[in-house]
């Protein structure tokens, strides 16, 4: 990682790590590491971590993250074509230059992944 660069990695709960790993690998995530009580996956250069929480209630889970990709519409077409339930996310309240959410998916444990367009690199926006 270049100097002065950082990464923020979401860590999501899973009631069954094996099932969660199968789900995310089906979506195209790559398994980086899996030990008894932790897993690391990647989507290109983004990481997603999972930890066991056997008592998670999927209907009450508010955990989630935002995945930015170059072409969210193409990804939605791919995932929808594979039978993944992609949920519309009309009208977000964040400024458009941050990248608007196009759709979301909810994993078997109720974790919500919002998917949108990759934001411009830091410094690419003119100051206000």
C-alpha positions as CSV (number, residue, x, y, z in Angstrom):
1,X,0.0,0.0,0.0
2,X,1.5,3.4,-1.0
3,X,2.5,5.8,1.8
4,X,-0.4,7.9,3.2
5,X,-3.0,5.6,1.8
6,X,-5.4,3.8,4.1
7,X,-8.2,1.3,3.7
8,X,-11.4,0.9,5.7
9,X,-12.7,-2.7,5.8
10,X,-16.2,-3.7,6.8
11,X,-16.5,-6.6,9.3
12,X,-19.9,-8.2,9.0
13,X,-21.6,-10.8,11.3
14,X,-22.3,-14.3,10.1
15,X,-24.4,-17.0,11.8
16,X,-22.7,-19.6,9.6
17,X,-19.3,-18.7,8.1
18,X,-19.4,-21.6,5.6
19,X,-22.8,-20.5,4.2
20,X,-21.6,-16.9,4.1
21,X,-18.4,-17.8,2.3
22,X,-20.4,-19.8,-0.3
23,X,-22.8,-16.9,-0.8
24,X,-20.1,-14.3,-1.3
25,X,-18.0,-16.6,-3.5
26,X,-21.1,-17.2,-5.6
27,X,-21.2,-13.4,-6.1
28,X,-17.6,-13.4,-7.3
29,X,-15.7,-12.5,-4.1
30,X,-12.4,-14.3,-3.7
31,X,-11.5,-16.0,-0.5
32,X,-8.3,-14.6,1.0
33,X,-8.2,-16.3,4.3
34,X,-10.4,-18.5,6.5
35,X,-9.8,-19.6,10.0
36,X,-12.2,-21.0,12.5
37,X,-13.6,-17.7,13.7
38,X,-12.8,-15.2,10.9
39,X,-12.8,-14.9,7.1
40,X,-11.4,-12.4,4.6
41,X,-12.7,-12.0,1.1
42,X,-11.9,-9.5,-1.7
43,X,-13.8,-8.0,-4.6
44,X,-11.0,-6.8,-6.8
45,X,-9.1,-4.4,-4.5
46,X,-11.8,-4.1,-1.8
47,X,-12.0,-6.4,1.2
48,X,-14.8,-7.7,3.2
49,X,-14.4,-9.5,6.5
50,X,-16.8,-11.9,8.3
51,X,-16.9,-13.0,11.9
52,X,-19.2,-15.6,13.5
53,X,-22.2,-14.4,15.5
54,X,-24.4,-17.5,15.8
55,X,-27.3,-15.6,17.4
56,X,-27.7,-12.9,14.6
57,X,-31.3,-12.2,13.7
58,X,-31.3,-11.5,10.0
59,X,-34.6,-9.5,10.3
60,X,-33.1,-7.2,12.9
61,X,-29.5,-6.9,11.6
62,X,-28.6,-3.3,10.6
63,X,-25.0,-4.1,9.5
64,X,-23.9,-3.3,6.0
65,X,-21.5,-1.7,3.7
66,X,-21.2,0.2,0.4
67,X,-19.4,-1.4,-2.6
68,X,-18.3,1.0,-5.3
69,X,-17.7,-0.5,-8.7
70,X,-17.0,1.0,-12.1
71,X,-20.3,-0.2,-13.7
72,X,-23.0,-1.0,-11.1
73,X,-25.6,-1.5,-13.8
74,X,-23.5,-4.3,-15.5
75,X,-22.9,-5.9,-12.1
76,X,-26.6,-5.8,-11.4
77,X,-27.4,-7.4,-14.7
78,X,-24.9,-10.2,-14.0
79,X,-26.1,-10.8,-10.5
80,X,-29.8,-10.6,-11.4
81,X,-29.1,-13.1,-14.3
82,X,-27.6,-15.5,-11.7
83,X,-30.8,-15.3,-9.6
84,X,-29.6,-12.8,-7.0
85,X,-32.3,-10.5,-5.6
86,X,-31.2,-7.0,-6.4
87,X,-33.2,-4.3,-4.7
88,X,-33.8,-0.8,-6.2
89,X,-32.5,2.1,-4.1
90,X,-34.2,5.2,-5.6
91,X,-33.1,8.6,-4.6
92,X,-30.2,8.7,-2.1
93,X,-29.6,11.7,0.1
94,X,-25.8,11.8,-0.3
95,X,-24.2,14.3,-2.7
96,X,-24.1,12.8,-6.2
97,X,-20.3,13.1,-6.5
98,X,-19.9,10.6,-3.7
99,X,-21.5,8.0,-5.9
100,X,-25.2,7.2,-5.9
101,X,-26.4,3.8,-4.8
102,X,-27.9,1.9,-7.7
103,X,-29.1,-1.2,-5.9
104,X,-28.6,-3.4,-2.8
105,X,-28.5,-7.0,-1.9
106,X,-29.1,-8.6,1.4
107,X,-27.1,-11.6,2.4
108,X,-28.6,-14.6,4.4
109,X,-27.7,-12.9,7.7
110,X,-29.4,-9.6,6.9
111,X,-26.2,-7.7,6.0
112,X,-27.0,-5.1,3.4
113,X,-24.6,-4.4,0.6
114,X,-25.3,-1.2,-1.3
115,X,-23.7,-1.0,-4.7
116,X,-22.9,2.2,-6.5
117,X,-20.6,3.8,-9.0
118,X,-16.9,4.2,-8.0
119,X,-16.3,7.7,-6.7
120,X,-13.7,10.0,-8.2
121,X,-10.3,9.7,-6.5
122,X,-9.6,12.2,-3.6
123,X,-8.6,15.6,-4.9
124,X,-10.3,15.1,-8.3
125,X,-13.2,17.3,-7.2
126,X,-12.8,21.0,-7.3
127,X,-13.0,22.8,-3.9
128,X,-16.3,24.5,-3.1
